[in-house]
Amino acid sequence: MAKATLDKELYSRMRDSGVRKKIARQLAELPEQVKGGKQAPKPLRDAIERLEATVSELRGHTSRGDRGAAARKAARTRSANAQKRSASARKGARSRSKA
């Protein structure tokens, strides 16, 4: 079997992006290995899935987030604090009325 050729441009881009040499080399050889409708080897498919998961996680961290969730949390906090103040005021009123 012939040795897979390396896509040097793809390899360089991945290395510049911080992908390790071994993984970048394997992924750069991938287009040659899957010619003719063959499926990529399982370790390479797994590596691609891990990279996609990492990218999606990073995108989640860089986005502005869900403002609605933050507003709901703030409303819950205000409500809980108001209930604490109210309970404390009732307790104080009861103790003052007994004295």
Order of alpha helices (4+ residues) and beta strands (2+ residues): alpha-alpha-alpha-alpha
